[in-house]
């Protein structure tokens, strides 16, 4: 079955450093969604990418969809302690979301 | 607050027992999804219902079953519980049945099997 892997599994940065998580699929992705889950919380939708090569920005967050639609990335510029959490990508396959393995981000002040 | 309500928030039960988790979707949402989150398995899709009918099935064990009622709330039934069933169970909802829509997660139900 389809596997959606994210790397790194875990990253610890100092506040102000940049952070990137990569999402890779064994099959072509339909659309890609990104979610953030704060510690002890539930996943919250961030954004959806639809087109090959698409780039979207939300303040310090930049989301990119690969040209071949088999990978995606989320880049955070100048991390803040409020960025702490686990970031999941998810493939919007038929009828269901297939979530990636997640990247847990820890930010030290 | 996503508008998706799950009960109970926490549940501790013994192996071999049966529990029911309940979910009320956001007002107007017809699709309900169930996900299981454990430490080493990430977010695993279990099952989806749309307007009362099962639409998609994931890695749901035969010991687990679900249904969506006419008022659109959903229940996930877990039986013959094992220690490995301990996890956070999320319900999510969306307006339509296609997964291209944003889905909204509830706070989750923490299940501990002892």
Contacts between the chains, C-beta under 8 A, distances in Angstrom:
chain1	res1	chain2	res2	distance
A	30	B	99	7.9
A	30	B	100	7.3
A	31	B	100	5.6
A	33	B	102	7.4
A	41	B	107	7.7
A	42	B	2	7.1
A	42	B	90	6.2
A	42	B	105	4.2
A	42	B	106	6.5
A	42	B	107	5.5
A	42	B	108	5.6
A	43	B	43	7.0
A	43	B	90	7.4
A	43	B	105	5.0
A	44	B	2	7.6
A	44	B	105	7.2
A	45	B	102	4.7
A	45	B	103	7.1
A	45	B	104	7.2
A	48	B	100	7.4
A	48	B	102	7.1
A	88	B	42	7.6
A	88	B	43	6.5
A	90	B	43	8.0
A	92	B	98	7.9
A	92	B	99	4.4
A	92	B	100	4.8
A	93	B	99	6.4
A	94	B	56	7.4
A	94	B	99	7.1
A	95	B	48	6.0
A	95	B	55	5.3
A	95	B	56	3.7
A	95	B	97	6.7
A	95	B	98	7.2
A	95	B	99	5.8
A	96	B	33	7.2
A	96	B	45	5.0
A	96	B	48	5.8
A	96	B	56	4.6
A	96	B	58	6.2
A	96	B	99	5.4
A	97	B	33	7.5
A	97	B	45	6.6
A	97	B	99	5.1
A	97	B	103	6.5
A	98	B	45	6.7
A	99	B	35	7.8
A	99	B	42	6.0
A	99	B	43	4.0
A	99	B	44	7.9
A	99	B	45	7.5
A	100	B	42	7.5
A	101	B	42	5.1
A	102	B	42	5.5
A	102	B	43	7.5
